[in-house]
Amino acid sequence: MNVFIIGITGGVGSLLAAELLNRGDTVIGLVRNHEQQNHLRDRGITTMLGDLTELSPTELADRTGDADTMVFTAGAGGGTQAATTAIDGEGVSTAIAAAELLSARPRFGLISVFPEAWRERNLGPEFDHYIDVKKHAELALTQSDLDWVILRPSALRDDPGTGTVELGPAEIHETITRADVARTMAELLHEARISRRILEVTAGATPIARAVHQNIRHDR
Ligand SMILES: NC(=O)c1ccc[n+]([C@@H]2O[C@H](COP(=O)([O-])OP(=O)(O)OC[C@H]3O[C@@H](n4cnc5c(N)ncnc54)[C@H](OP(=O)(O)O)[C@@H]3O)[C@@H](O)[C@H]2O)c1
């Protein structure tokens, strides 16, 4: 596969790039400065410069090279409501529109969030806005003609991956390592039989390859 990652310098994005490179895939990423470009070049990753909030769909499409797969794992990371709207919301719309412009329509992976994440904590209007924007981004992708997969991870942790998860259409929101999310997304991208599906992932005991395989639907 030839994968274009938006959010490649982030926690999940950089781990996803490593997973894909290990599998022999080619990885291209969108970055915002030359320092990031130099760092990623040393890891064998081609990068394209651009700020997602400033690119048109055409300009983003021009940066994707020969990608047959696009992944959106960018985010405002608890920034202002305006930043969340611009990146987690409008950024996804720009990426979908860019994918739709490409003659070989890429498969599209979106890292989203559990809609009920941390509802019990009453985290305030910024967090409520974040959840709302993420849901609208999912809606936009599900209404596109693309071949997509949406992965909703529990709250992210940075400790080492376990290689095991629980994955399904409905899971209980807890926590999960970014490494396990990255590996699950890599596995999903490689499983073409999982198409136009929303899956939730949290820490668990099922080896990731088996968890993905268990979600192949045999009723179609
Ligand atoms: N935190 C959680 O508990 C949690 C839970 C569920 C889902 N999620 C979602 O999981 C995804 C990955 O989270 P993460 O914590 O791994 O991400 P992260 O480390 O915060 O990384 C965010 C990425 O987005 C990029 N980005 C931000 N603004 C951009 C812009 N204007 N143009 C281009 N790139 C831009 C950043 O690039 P720079 O390096 O240039 O800033 C970075 O690569 C996010 O979509 C997040 O909403 C998070």
The ligand as a Gaussian input file, in Angstrom:
#p B3LYP/6-31G(d) Opt

LIG

0 1
 N       -6.351000      12.086000      23.235000
 C       -7.261000      11.124000      23.347000
 O       -7.470000      10.536000      24.422000
 C       -8.056000      10.719000      22.131000
 C       -9.057000       9.771000      22.289000
 C       -9.740000       9.322000      21.153000
 C       -9.421000       9.839000      19.904000
 N       -8.438000      10.793000      19.791000
 C       -8.118000      11.267000      18.435000
 O       -7.018000      10.490000      17.973000
 C       -6.311000      11.221000      16.962000
 C       -4.804000      11.126000      17.254000
 O       -4.566000      11.692000      18.526000
 P       -3.054000      11.959000      19.009000
 O       -3.158000      12.390000      20.451000
 O       -2.188000      10.840000      18.631000
 O       -2.690000      13.215000      18.107000
 P       -1.590000      14.353000      18.402000
 O       -0.368000      13.725000      19.010000
 O       -2.239000      15.493000      19.128000
 O       -1.206000      14.798000      16.910000
 C       -1.972000      15.702000      16.195000
 C       -1.437000      15.739000      14.782000
 O       -2.235000      16.648000      14.028000
 C       -1.354000      17.513000      13.331000
 N       -1.970000      18.800000      13.055000
 C       -2.575000      19.626000      13.943000
 N       -2.978000      20.746000      13.322000
 C       -2.608000      20.622000      12.011000
 C       -2.716000      21.452000      10.877000
 N       -3.314000      22.666000      10.945000
 N       -2.219000      21.014000       9.687000
 C       -1.600000      19.808000       9.609000
 N       -1.463000      18.972000      10.660000
 C       -1.953000      19.382000      11.843000
 C       -0.165000      17.667000      14.247000
 O        0.906000      18.213000      13.538000
 P        2.062000      19.117000      14.281000
 O        3.058000      18.112000      14.795000
 O        2.580000      19.969000      13.197000
 O        1.387000      19.874000      15.387000
 C        0.008000      16.222000      14.673000
 O        0.677000      15.497000      13.666000
 C       -6.880000      12.634000      16.977000
 O       -7.758000      12.782000      15.889000
 C       -7.658000      12.687000      18.299000
 O       -8.749000      13.575000      18.226000
 C       -7.755000      11.231000      20.868000

